């Protein structure tokens, strides 16, 4: 590598609040923004492969159980599971997980079980969500009297 910038990725209208490299294809990444969009990037060519409009500001994004699934956490308290195999525009019907009473600050895949992810929220709870049913079922809620989600983008450590 030369140490020089290969590409500058542009396309979000507001600040980018989360981005992740694809664990299965390092030439791909996903980002989200408070402009209510999620973008999938081709890092070799430096352009946006897909842009998804969301119903609420997005605070966090990650890849799901494969490169074809993206999970996002939103200001409206929902986590959304997007199937990127649907043609552009069709991914506007995500599986929606409504388990929090305040906004989701982070979504993180479980490292030992890629069919589950955990959400963190300003309601001071963590939710373990299982994807195997296709509905995104909340299988466990974690809370403690002294736990506080201190910031807008607090991430759980798993």
N, C-alpha and C positions, 0 to 999 in steps of 0.2 A: 504494500500500500504506500501511497505517496504522502499521506497525512493531509491531503487537501479534500475539501468538500466535493463529493460526487454529485449530489443533488440537494436542492432545497425543496422540501415538500410544502406546497401551498394549496390552500383550498378552504380551510376553516375561516369563517367570518368573525369568530370571537376566539378567546383564549382556549388553547388545547389544555385539558386538565388530566388526561391519561393517555398513555400509548403503550403498546406491548408488541414485541416481536413474536412471530408465529413460531412455536416450538418445533413444528414439522417442516417448515420452509422458511429459512432465514432471509429469503429475499422478499418476504411479505411481512407487513405490520398492520396494526389496526390502531386508530386513534379516535378520541371523542372530544367534544367541545361543548361549551355553553351555548353554541349556536344551534343546539338540538340536532347535531348530525354525528354519525359514526362514519368514518372513512377507512376503507381497506386500501393499502398502498402496495404498489409494486416497487420495491427498493432498487431493483436492477435498472429499471427504466426511469424511475423517478416520477411516476404519475399515479393518480387515484384510479383504482380498478372499480370501486363501488362506493357510492355515497347513500347512506340510509338516513332518512328524516325520522326523528323521534318525536313522541308526544310531549316530552319533558326534557329539561336540561340534563345532560349526561355528566355524571361525576366520575365514573370509573368504567373501564372496559378491559376484557380479557378474552382469550380464546377458550372455547369449551373443550369438549372431548375430541375434537378433530379440527382441522384447518377450515372446515365448512361451517363451524358453529362459533358465534361470538355472543358473549354475555355482557350486558351493560347494567349499571346501577344508576338510578335517576333521582332527581330532586323531588319527584312526586311520591317517593317511597317504594317504587316498584323496581324489580329487576326484570330485565327482558332478555329472552333467548332468541337469537336471530339465526335463521338458516340461510347461509350465503349461497346455497345451491339453487335457490329460487332465482328466477331471472330478475334483473334490476326492477325495483318498484314492487315486486311481489313480496319481498322480505318485509313489507310494511305491516304484516300480520304476525308479530312475534308471539311466542308463548310468554305470558305475563305472570310474574310471581308477585303477589301483593301480600307481604308479610309484615311490613314496617309501618309505623304510624308517622314517622318523619323520614327525611330524605336519606337514601342509601349513600354512604360515603365511599364504599369500596366493594368490589366483587373479586374473589380470589378462588381459583381452582384448588381443590384438595390435591396435594402432591402425590398421595398414594392411591387415590381413587378419582379418576378423571370424569366419573359420572356424577360427582358431587362438587358443589362449590359453596363457599361461605360468604354471607353478606354482613357488612357492618353498617350501623345506622346511627343517626343523631338521636334516636329513641333509646340509645344506650343498650342495645341488644345485638347479638350476633345470631344469624339464622343459617342453619345447614340445610341446603336444598339438594334434592336428589333428582337427576334428570331421566332416570330409567323409565319412568311411566310416560314420558313425553309431555307431562303437564308442569314439571318443575315443582314437586311437592316439598313443602317445608317439613323436614323430618325431626328437627330439634331446634329449640330456642335456647340460647345461652345468655344468662344475665347474672349479675352479682350486684349486691347493694353498693359496693364501692366503685364499680366500673362506670366510667364516663367516656363517651366518645368525644375527645377534646377538640377536634377540628373538623372542618368541612370535608377533608380528604383523609381521615384516619383509616389506616389499613390494618386488618388483622394479620398477625404473624402465625402462619401454620407450618 
